[in-house]
Amino acid sequence: MKLKEGSFEPHFAVALPEAYALIRSSNLTVHPHVARVILHGSRGLAGGYRPDSDIDLSLIVDTLQRPNMERQLQDILETTLNSWRATIELDLAVVFDIRNCGLKCFNQRAWNERACKLGGIDCFGLYKTQKGFNGLVTNAGIQVKRMYPCLRIWQRP
């Protein structure tokens, strides 16, 4: 599904007009399993991007079938990567719930330790393609608090 201008979160255009214009013109397309799109990093609320900075997006998915999960994750990632039309490189991750917490932390702009009952380390599934690596990232010590600030830019209706 191609994300159209009116489908983005209203606060996105106000908070980050340059990133909003970039993404709006990028042909951002998501697989039907994607429930939310989260913007991180220097082109997000952290700021300070350079002209050659990539754009960091997390695709939050809510339904996966266990027998073919890795193939599904690859399809989800490829749907977005294959449709991307911006000159800015896309750093993309597919994120999925492994602890039945609903991944509410991705709806917050800033880390709130009290909101996470699981400790915030390696508490979600992650699938990435980056610099020759392609696959599930497990037990890597990923800390949720290091993802912040983040901004939900789209949510499936």
HELIX and SHEET records of a PDB file:
HELIX    1   1 GLU A    5  SER A    7  5                                   3    
HELIX    2   2 PRO A   10  ALA A   15  1                                   6    
HELIX    3   3 PRO A   17  ARG A   24  1                                   8    
HELIX    4   4 ARG A   66  ASN A   68  5                                   3    
HELIX    5   5 MET A   69  SER A   83  1                                  15    
HELIX    6   6 LYS A  104  ASN A  107  5                                   4    
HELIX    7   7 GLU A  113  ALA A  115  5                                   3    
HELIX    8   8 VAL A  144  MET A  147  5                                   4    
SHEET    1   A 6 PHE A 133  VAL A 137  0                                        
SHEET    2   A 6 PHE A 124  GLN A 130 -1                                        
SHEET    3   A 6 LEU A  90  ASP A  97 -1                                        
SHEET    4   A 6 ILE A  55  VAL A  61  1                                        
SHEET    5   A 6 VAL A  34  HIS A  40 -1                                        
SHEET    6   A 6 LEU A 151  GLN A 155 -1                                        
END                                                                             
